[in-house]
Amino acid sequence: MNLRSAMTLLPELRDGRAITELSEHIHKAIAAVRAHGKSAKITLEITIAPLKGGAEKFVEAPITFKAEVESKLPQPDAEETLMFVDVDGNPTRNPSERQKSLGLNVAGHQDSKTAT
């Protein structure tokens, strides 16, 4: 059996657009990996199926190739928000009553609470 190389078949899929798309995904993946320090995943999926409808027009039954390129690129970590838990167990941006306020003011400015 004489196997045809995948390297000669791939450029024929979608008139070369599948290979172009794969190259674009690789380029974007490299940039994302460098930017975020995490791995990327690129998938080239080739579906081979019999021709649906109209196959009887051919002497020999043709098959179809469908090439799809997908990638999962690393994303930046989501920002975190510091929260405290109040006495009722609810999240709050304010520290609990257990943490006392220092009562600091901006230099040269008196807070209305501390002004006499």
C-alpha positions as CSV (number, residue, x, y, z in Angstrom):
1,M,0.0,0.0,0.0
2,N,1.3,3.4,-0.9
3,L,0.2,6.0,1.7
4,R,-0.2,9.6,0.7
5,S,1.5,11.9,3.1
6,A,-0.7,14.1,5.3
7,M,1.7,16.9,4.5
8,T,0.5,16.8,0.8
9,L,-3.2,16.4,1.8
10,L,-3.5,19.2,4.4
11,P,-2.8,22.1,2.0
12,E,-5.7,20.9,-0.2
13,L,-8.3,21.2,2.6
14,R,-10.5,24.2,1.9
15,D,-8.0,25.3,-0.8
16,G,-5.3,25.9,1.8
17,R,-7.4,28.0,4.2
18,A,-7.2,25.3,6.8
19,I,-3.4,25.5,6.9
20,T,-3.6,29.3,7.0
21,E,-6.1,29.2,9.8
22,L,-3.8,26.7,11.7
23,S,-0.9,29.1,11.3
24,E,-2.9,32.0,12.6
25,H,-4.0,30.0,15.7
26,I,-0.3,29.0,16.3
27,H,0.8,32.7,16.1
28,K,-1.9,33.8,18.5
29,A,-1.2,31.0,20.9
30,I,2.5,31.9,21.0
31,A,1.7,35.5,21.8
32,A,-0.8,34.4,24.6
33,V,1.7,31.9,26.1
34,R,4.4,34.6,26.3
35,A,2.0,37.2,27.7
36,H,0.4,35.0,30.4
37,G,3.0,32.3,31.1
38,K,0.4,29.5,30.7
39,S,-0.1,26.8,28.0
40,A,-2.3,27.0,25.0
41,K,-4.0,24.2,23.1
42,I,-4.7,24.0,19.4
43,T,-6.9,21.4,17.8
44,L,-7.1,20.6,14.1
45,E,-10.1,18.3,13.7
46,I,-10.7,16.6,10.4
47,T,-14.0,14.9,9.8
48,I,-14.2,12.5,6.9
49,A,-17.7,11.5,5.7
50,P,-19.5,10.1,2.7
51,L,-21.0,12.7,0.3
52,K,-24.7,13.3,1.3
53,G,-27.1,13.7,-1.6
54,G,-25.9,13.5,-5.2
55,A,-23.4,10.7,-4.7
56,E,-25.3,8.6,-7.3
57,K,-24.1,11.1,-10.0
58,F,-20.6,9.8,-9.6
59,V,-19.1,6.6,-10.9
60,E,-17.2,6.2,-7.7
61,A,-18.7,7.3,-4.4
62,P,-16.8,10.5,-3.2
63,I,-16.1,11.4,0.4
64,T,-15.9,14.8,2.1
65,F,-13.2,16.3,4.3
66,K,-14.1,19.0,6.8
67,A,-11.2,20.7,8.6
68,E,-11.8,22.8,11.7
69,V,-9.2,24.6,13.8
70,E,-9.9,25.6,17.3
71,S,-7.7,26.9,20.1
72,K,-7.9,27.4,23.8
73,L,-5.7,30.4,24.7
74,P,-4.5,31.3,28.2
75,Q,-6.2,34.2,29.8
76,P,-5.0,36.6,32.4
77,D,-6.0,35.7,36.0
78,A,-9.2,37.5,37.1
79,E,-8.7,40.3,39.6
80,E,-9.4,39.4,43.2
81,T,-11.4,41.5,45.6
82,L,-10.5,41.5,49.3
83,M,-13.6,40.8,51.4
84,F,-14.3,40.3,55.1
85,V,-17.0,38.3,56.7
86,D,-19.4,40.1,59.1
87,V,-21.0,38.6,62.2
88,D,-23.9,37.3,60.2
89,G,-21.6,35.4,57.8
90,N,-22.1,37.8,54.9
91,P,-19.2,39.1,52.7
92,T,-18.4,42.8,53.1
93,R,-15.7,45.2,51.9
94,N,-15.4,46.6,55.5
95,P,-13.5,44.9,58.2
96,S,-15.4,43.5,61.2
97,E,-15.9,45.3,64.4
98,R,-12.9,43.3,65.8
99,Q,-10.6,45.5,63.7
100,K,-10.5,49.0,65.2
101,S,-10.2,52.0,62.9
102,L,-7.0,54.1,63.3
103,G,-8.9,57.4,62.7
104,L,-6.2,58.8,60.4
105,N,-6.8,62.0,58.5
106,V,-5.1,63.6,55.5
107,A,-2.5,66.1,56.8
108,G,-3.9,69.6,57.0
109,H,-7.5,68.3,56.8
110,Q,-9.8,67.6,59.7
111,D,-12.5,64.9,59.3
112,S,-16.0,66.1,60.2
113,K,-16.1,63.4,62.9
114,T,-13.0,64.7,64.7
115,A,-13.5,68.4,64.1
116,T,-14.5,70.4,67.2
